[in-house]
């Protein structure tokens, strides 16, 4: 989907179309004031001058997404709102509305599965589709089907999407970025040297910043340069498994199937604070935040039909160091009361002399609530980790 969160907001606020708009952070007093003055169904009447602007923001929230007009100023996802305000001070600032985004996500995916049932869910705004056996799916190399999907989604939701068509998931993912927004790109195996090899290595899904830095140190900057390296050399520097994968990916090789169903490994909730909080001086505020996180996480688990056997916490200090602790049970945990109890037990094993900027709670080792109940035993997991966050 094209700038999904922002595009959903433009359905609500059509007067912002074509303007730089940034989505980030929770609801603020200015947002509540607008909601009171212009209730649901009347948002399109809000004058432009009434919208909050990025230049007036104070805090440490980060951008969730931005319209393409805002991205032209260098504003992007995960950037701090205060930093973005220096780049594009006049951008309209809207709060994140996850329930609304989930609603539209479910709508566009339902449209897709009606046309092409073999769909892999890759988050709120992205899917893979295997249309090998969809009647008429191969017409014009898949372009006819892609147009049908775009039109069906736009007619139902008013939203646009960009589609990449290729022999495998790795190439299709890259192709989906070629003609954004509202574009279609078709990549055949013969197109790899001209369309894929000139791209930077980071365009391969799975090559992150660290791997890219290491590749550049080896004089490898583009996918074509990676493809020309001997697989033995790549194995020497990256290990046998990763080196082989890099070689295959650079040549557009990927045999991973479209997975229509997968169980989540864990569920989590975390929040960054508007100001640094001290575990002792701000104990009441931190306690309220922890309670809210456990309640939200319990609601997520209930809605998705899961319980978990591992409860973990995550804290981030002001120097960005991250510490996690967890405890594992044989019996499952699901209620907010149980989550809160064991989260507090985990926090007792965390150094709490310094101020914090983030707190999170995780429920792991998930099992479906339909699974048989475990016997009444308890197993403590003493494993923990502490790592710097770059």
Buried (B, 14 or more C-beta within 10 A) or exposed (E): BBBBBBBBBBBBBEBBEEBBBBBBBEEBEBBEEBBEEBEEEEBEEBEEEEBBBBEEBEBBBBBBBBBBBBBEBEBBBEBBBBEBBEBBBEBBBBBBBEEBBEEBBEEBBEBBBEBBEBBBBEEBBBBBBBBEEBEEBBEEBBBEBBBBBBEBBBEEBEBBBBBBBBEBBBBBBBBBEBEBEEBBBBBEEEBBEEBBBEBBBBBBBEBEEEBBEEBEEBEBBBBBBBBEBEBEEBBEBBEEEBBBBBBBBBBBBBEEEBBEEEEEEEBBBBBBBEEBBBBEEBEEEBEEBBBBBBBBBBEBBBEEEBBBBBBBBBBBBEEEEBBBBBBBBEBBBBBBEBBBEBBBBBBEBBEBEEBBBBBBBBBBBBBEBEEEEEEEEEEEBEEBEEEEEE
